[in-house]
Amino acid sequence: MTRQLDDDGRLRHLLTIAGLPAALLTEILDTAESFLPETGPPVKKVPLLRGATVVNLFFEASTRTRTTFELAAKRLSADVLNMQVEHSSKTKGEHDLDTLFTLQAMGADVFVVRHPDNGAAAGFAEQVAPGVAVLNAGDGSHAHPTQALLDMLTIRRHKPDFSGLTVAIVGDVRHSRVAHSDIDALHALGAREIRVIAPPPLMPAEPGNLGVRTHDRLAEGLAGVDVVIALRIQHERMQRTLDITPEDYRRDFGLTAENLQALPADALIMHPGPINRGVEIDADIAYGPRSVILEQVRNGIAVRMAVMAMIAGGRHRV
């Protein structure tokens, strides 16, 4: 795999959480904290990336990730180009790498890449010029590192001692890049226990290799947890793979008032979005007093600011 760190152990790309040391993850979270005031949105403007060009190169649709990366880059004073691939020469048959090389020739310094194929971001990182960074904004079912970092920041701001935490991830863990990155981050930061709760077809293929405990009953899996992360359920997969209706999934695995009776009163409720209301989580739970879902969105701006500042800030500091 393309090296994420330079010879001094600093970030040069961010492609996956796997293999990153806890000290570096903590440095990213600490840097993100510096962009977060006690109340309100992250800081409005700093000059750390003045003169840099950040390209959001999204081959898949996105709301939260793309817009928070855009806001983060602009708050670092970078120039930002949002590449709408569906309106690009890709529709005429242009290869993804030719798109990358063309934008690089225009002076791009950072590529934020979302792609449907596992490993696509790492493949791009192998091709960019020295000094150009690639940030993985989600590749297939492989990884979503900044989502994991914003999840860890959100948890840490409420429950700072990871060594005492039990975290449950509910839903389609097998196909979830968010779950894979969250599991890597939780292990690196020393979480006491990670649980996966899902119907058997959505369990990871080899959960033992991930270091997680599996549960196929929601109440059993939620007992005693400190944090529960619900994952988006893809409606198209429920009929084809699960042989279960959305109604049945909500009854057995949805975060509803009835199903959360086993959840401790001080547990955090999280979701990476977008939410399927009334399937994996009910609206009154998603926006209720234990939910930190909107905090996740806010913290995502700060985390993405931190990553870009740490990778590219030194090259463009005025």
N, C-alpha and C positions, 0 to 999 in steps of 0.2 A: 504493500500500500504506500501511496505517496506520504512522505514524512510531513507531519503536521507541525513539528517543532524545528527550530533552527539549531545550530550547534551550541547555542547558549541556553537552550531549553525554552525559548520564547515561541509564542504562536506565530506561524507563518501562514497556515491555513486552518480552518476549523471544519473538519469533515465528519468526525464521529467523536463521541465521548469515550469510547472504548480505548483504553491504554493511556489516557491522560491522567497525570498524577493528581492526587487530592489537593496538593499545595497550589497547583495551577488553577484548578476549579475554584478553590477558595479565593485566589487572587481575582479571578473574573467576577465572582460574586461580590467581593469587597469593592471592586472598581464600579460595578453596577450600583452598589449602595451609595457611592459618592454622587451619582447622578439623580438620586431619589431624595427629595426633601421629605420632611416628616409628613406633610400633607400636600395634596394636589398632584399635578402631573410632573413627570421628570423635567429637569432643567430645560429651558427653552433654547439656549444657544451657547455653544462654546466653539473656539476656533481650531480644534484639534485636527480636523480634516479639511481645513481651508486649502483649496487648490487641488484636492483629490476628486476623482470621479468614481462614483459607485454605480454599478449597473445591476439592476434587479432583472435577472434572466430567468423568467418563470415559464416552464413548459407545462405546468399544471395550474389550474385555477387556485386562487388563494385570496382571502380577505385579511385575516389578522397578521399572518407572517409577512406578506408583501407590504402592507401599509405600515406596520411597525418598523420594518427595516427601512422604509422610505423616510419615516419620521425620524428614526434614529440617525440616519446619515445626514439629514438636513439639520438636525440639532447639533451635529458635529461640524456644520458649515461646509459639507461636501456638496459637489454638484451631483445630481441624481438623475439617472436615465432609467425609466421603467420600460422594459422591452416587452411589448405585447407580441408574443411568438405567433399567435393565431393571425396576426396581421403582417408578419414578416415574410421574408423570402423562403422560409421553411415551407410555406404553402406551395412554393414553386419547386420544391425538391432540394433546397439547400440543406447540406449536412449540418448537424448541430455544431461540430467543431469549426466549420467555416463561419457560422454565425459568431462563435466565440472569437476567432481570429480577426474577423472584420471589426468587431467592437473593440478588441484590444488595440488594433491599429489606430483607432480613434482616440486612444489615450486612457482607456479604462484602467483603474488602479485596483479595484475590488469588484469581483463578480459574486453576487448572491444568487445561488442556483437552486431552483426547485425542478425536479425531473422525475418522471414516472419509473425510471429504471434504477435498480439497485446499483450503487457504485458509480453513478454518473458524475457526481461531484468530484470524486477522487480522480476519475478519468480526465475531467477538465483541468484539475490541479496539476496533472502530469504534463499538460500541454501549454499552460500559460508561461509567459516570459518570467524570468527572475524578477522579484519585486512586486509581482502581481499576485493578489491573494484571492482564494476561492473560499466562500463560506457556504456550507451545505444548509439549505433551507428546507430540506426534506427530499430524500431520494428513495422512491419505491417504498418498500416495507423495511428498509435497512436502518436509517438513522434520521434523527431530527435534533441535532445537538443543541441549538439555541432554545428550542422548546423545553428540553430537559433542564437547561440552565435556568430558565425563567421559572420553571416549576420548583427547582431547588431553592432559588431565591425567595419565592413565595413561602415555601415551607419554613425556611430558615428565619424569616422575619416574624413568624409566629411560634415556631418550635425550634430553637437554635441548636439543641443538642441532638444531632443525628444518631448518636450511639444508643439513644434510648427509644428510637422511633420504630414503630411497626407501620408499614405502608401497604395498603391493598390497592391493586390495579384491577379494575373490573371491565370485562368486555372482550373485544377482539384483539387479544394480545398477540396471537399468532401472526397477524398481518400488520401490526401497528408499529410504525417507526418511532412514534412517541414512546410507546411502552419500552421498546428495546433501549432507547437512549435514557429514559428515566431509570431503568434497572441498572444500567452501567453507572449512572451518576450516583444513585443511592448506594451501590456497593462501594464506589470510590470514596464517598463521604462517610462510610461506616455505619449505615443504617442497621439496626439490630435485626430486623426481619422484613422480608418482602414477600407479599402474598399475591397470587394471581387467582382471580375468581372468574370463571367462564364456563360455558357449556363445553364439553370435550372437543368438538370440532374447532373451537377457537382458542384452545390451549396452545402454548408454544410446543413445537415438535419434541424438544428435549429439555423440559423444564429443569431437570437436574443440572444440566450444563449452565443454566442461567442463575443457579443459586436461589431459586424461589420455591415457596411452598404453594401447592395448588389446592384449590377448593372448587367444587362444582355446586355448592350450596351457598347462597349469598349470606344468610344469617350466620352460618358457621365461619365464613371467611371474614366477616366484618367485626366479629367479637373482639373487643380489646384493641382495635386499631387506632392510630393517631391521625392518619391521613387516608382518605379514599380518593382515588383518581378514576373517574369514569371515562371510558373511551367512546368515541363515535362509532355507532353501528352503521354499516353500509347496507342500506335496504336491499340492494340488488343481490348481496351475498346471502341474506337471510333466507331467501327462498331457494337459492341454488345450492348452497353449502350446508346450511343449518337445518333445513326442513323444519323451520319454526317461524311463526308469524311475529310481526312486531308486537302484537298484543301479548303473545305468550312470553316473548323476551322481557317485556316490561314487567309482567307478573312475577317472573322468576329471577331476573337480574337487574331490573330497573331501580334507580335510586328514587324511590317513592317514600312517602311518609310511613306507610305500613312496613316496607322492607327495611327502613332505617332504624327500626326499634332496637336492633341489636348494636347500633353504632353508639359509642360513647358520646356524651353530650358535648365534649370539648374537641371532638374530631373535626378536622378540616375537610371540606368537600371541594374537589377540583375537577376540571374538565378542560381539555385543550381547545375545544371548539373545532368546527361549528357543532352546535347542539341539535340533536334530533329531539325536539320537545315531545314528551310523552312516550319516548321509547327508552333510551338509556338513562334519562333523568327527567323529572317533572319540573316545570317552570318555577313552582313555588320553592323547590329545593335548590334549583340553580341560582336563584336570586334571594335565597333565604339567609338567615343570620349566620349560619355555619359555612356558607359558600364563600370562597375566595376567587371565584372565576374571573370577575372583573379586575381584581388585583393582579391576576396572572397576565392579563392583557397589558395593564399599566407597567408591570415589571418587565414585560417583554421589550418595551422600548429601551429601558435602562440596560438590560442585558445585551441587547444588540448594539447599543452605543458602546458598552464596555468592550465587547469583542472587537469591533472595528477600531476603537481607539487603541487597544493594545496591539493589534496587528499593524495598522497603517498609520497611527497617530504620529509616531516618531519620524516617519518619512516626510510628513507634511506640516509639522508644527511650525508656526510662524513666530 
